[in-house]
């Protein structure tokens, strides 16, 4: 199913997430996709940014790009736990990132979002994916880490990589 706009706001219907009589609401509330859905809906309602094609005021952020980034992040973390050749790992990573950024670019090309909408959405999806991995899945992601810290007049980007000895 899909989301449809109403005069009062957004009505969002997803199978197993919102239904007339949810069977297990606590399980549905803890899904990573639910986190992205809630965050994007709240930000859309707060910002009321007009879409590039003037079809509404829910441009920021892109739910499609955020969801794509979430699933890309979770797939990447899970992929890192599987033994495979470096070539296969690189091919899978390339494919995942092409799908992720392809989704964001399609939203821009389609006239539904500005580039900043999709960039923030990718960051939001990555954050939710890593939050749920660290909080609930417990998969080891200590091989490589990238972090950004704001500093006066700019920021600091750090990269950590651990070598297996």
C-alpha positions as CSV (number, residue, x, y, z in Angstrom):
1,X,0.0,0.0,0.0
2,X,1.1,3.6,-0.2
3,X,0.7,6.9,1.5
4,X,-2.0,9.3,0.3
5,X,-2.4,13.0,1.1
6,X,-5.5,14.2,2.9
7,X,-6.7,17.7,3.7
8,X,-5.7,17.3,7.4
9,X,-2.2,16.1,6.8
10,X,-0.7,12.8,5.7
11,X,-2.4,9.5,6.1
12,X,0.2,6.8,6.0
13,X,-0.7,3.1,5.6
14,X,1.9,0.4,5.5
15,X,1.1,-3.3,5.8
16,X,1.9,-4.5,9.3
17,X,2.7,-1.0,10.7
18,X,-0.7,0.8,10.8
19,X,-3.8,-1.3,10.4
20,X,-7.3,-1.0,11.8
21,X,-6.5,-3.6,14.5
22,X,-2.8,-4.1,14.9
23,X,-2.0,-7.5,16.4
24,X,1.3,-6.6,18.0
25,X,1.8,-2.8,18.2
26,X,5.0,-3.0,20.4
27,X,6.8,-5.1,17.8
28,X,5.7,-2.7,15.0
29,X,6.9,0.3,16.9
30,X,10.4,-1.1,17.2
31,X,11.1,-1.6,13.6
32,X,13.9,0.5,12.0
33,X,11.5,1.4,9.1
34,X,9.0,2.7,11.6
35,X,11.8,5.0,13.1
36,X,12.4,6.5,9.6
37,X,8.7,6.8,8.9
38,X,8.1,8.7,12.2
39,X,11.1,11.0,11.8
40,X,10.4,11.9,8.2
41,X,6.7,12.5,8.9
42,X,7.5,14.8,11.9
43,X,10.1,16.7,9.9
44,X,7.7,17.1,7.0
45,X,5.0,18.5,9.3
46,X,7.4,20.9,11.0
47,X,9.2,22.3,7.9
48,X,6.3,22.5,5.5
49,X,8.7,22.9,2.6
50,X,7.2,23.3,-0.9
51,X,8.1,20.7,-3.4
52,X,9.9,21.7,-6.5
53,X,6.9,20.8,-8.6
54,X,4.5,22.8,-6.4
55,X,2.5,19.7,-5.6
56,X,2.5,20.1,-1.8
57,X,4.4,21.3,1.3
58,X,6.0,18.0,2.3
59,X,9.2,18.1,0.4
60,X,11.7,17.9,3.3
61,X,12.9,15.2,4.0
62,X,12.5,12.5,1.4
63,X,10.9,9.4,2.8
64,X,12.0,7.3,-0.1
65,X,15.7,8.4,0.2
66,X,15.6,7.9,4.0
67,X,14.1,4.4,3.7
68,X,16.6,3.5,1.0
69,X,19.5,4.7,3.1
70,X,18.2,2.7,6.1
71,X,18.0,-0.5,4.2
72,X,21.3,0.1,2.6
73,X,23.0,0.7,6.0
74,X,21.4,-2.5,7.5
75,X,22.4,-4.6,4.5
76,X,25.9,-3.3,4.6
77,X,26.3,-4.0,8.3
78,X,24.9,-7.5,7.8
79,X,27.1,-8.1,4.7
80,X,30.1,-7.3,6.8
81,X,29.3,-10.3,9.0
82,X,29.4,-12.7,6.1
83,X,32.6,-14.4,4.9
84,X,33.1,-13.6,1.2
85,X,35.8,-12.5,-1.2
86,X,36.8,-8.9,-1.4
87,X,35.6,-8.8,-5.0
88,X,32.1,-10.0,-4.0
89,X,32.0,-7.6,-1.0
90,X,33.0,-4.7,-3.3
91,X,30.4,-5.7,-5.9
92,X,27.7,-5.9,-3.3
93,X,28.7,-2.6,-1.7
94,X,28.7,-0.9,-5.1
95,X,25.3,-2.3,-5.9
96,X,23.8,-1.2,-2.6
97,X,25.2,2.3,-2.9
98,X,24.0,2.6,-6.5
99,X,20.5,1.7,-5.4
100,X,20.7,4.1,-2.5
101,X,21.9,7.1,-4.4
102,X,19.8,6.2,-7.5
103,X,16.7,6.4,-5.3
104,X,17.7,9.8,-4.1
105,X,18.6,11.1,-7.6
106,X,15.3,9.8,-9.0
107,X,13.4,11.8,-6.4
108,X,15.3,14.9,-7.5
109,X,14.9,14.2,-11.2
110,X,11.2,13.5,-10.8
111,X,10.8,17.0,-9.4
112,X,9.6,15.7,-6.0
113,X,12.6,16.9,-3.9
114,X,15.5,19.3,-3.8
115,X,19.0,17.9,-3.5
116,X,19.2,19.0,0.2
117,X,16.0,17.0,0.9
118,X,17.6,13.8,-0.2
119,X,21.0,14.4,1.3
120,X,19.5,15.0,4.8
121,X,17.3,11.9,4.2
122,X,20.3,9.7,3.5
123,X,21.9,10.9,6.7
124,X,18.7,10.3,8.6
125,X,18.4,6.8,7.2
126,X,22.0,6.0,8.0
127,X,21.6,7.3,11.5
128,X,18.5,5.1,12.1
129,X,20.2,2.1,10.6
130,X,23.3,2.4,12.8
131,X,21.2,3.2,15.9
132,X,19.1,0.1,15.5
133,X,22.2,-2.0,14.8
134,X,24.0,-0.7,17.8
135,X,21.0,-0.8,20.1
136,X,19.3,-4.0,19.2
137,X,21.2,-6.2,16.7
138,X,24.7,-6.0,18.3
139,X,26.6,-6.8,15.1
140,X,30.3,-5.9,15.2
141,X,31.0,-2.9,13.0
142,X,34.5,-2.2,14.4
143,X,36.3,-2.8,11.1
144,X,36.0,0.8,9.9
145,X,34.2,3.9,11.2
146,X,33.7,7.4,9.8
147,X,32.6,10.2,12.2
148,X,31.9,13.9,11.8
149,X,32.1,16.4,14.7
150,X,31.1,20.0,14.4
151,X,33.9,22.5,15.4
152,X,33.9,26.3,15.5
153,X,34.2,27.5,12.0
154,X,33.7,24.1,10.4
155,X,33.9,20.5,11.4
156,X,36.2,17.5,11.8
157,X,35.9,14.3,9.7
158,X,37.6,11.3,11.2
159,X,38.2,7.8,9.8
160,X,39.2,4.8,11.8
161,X,40.2,1.4,10.4
162,X,41.4,-1.6,12.3
163,X,43.7,-4.2,10.8
164,X,43.4,-7.8,11.7
165,X,46.7,-9.2,13.0
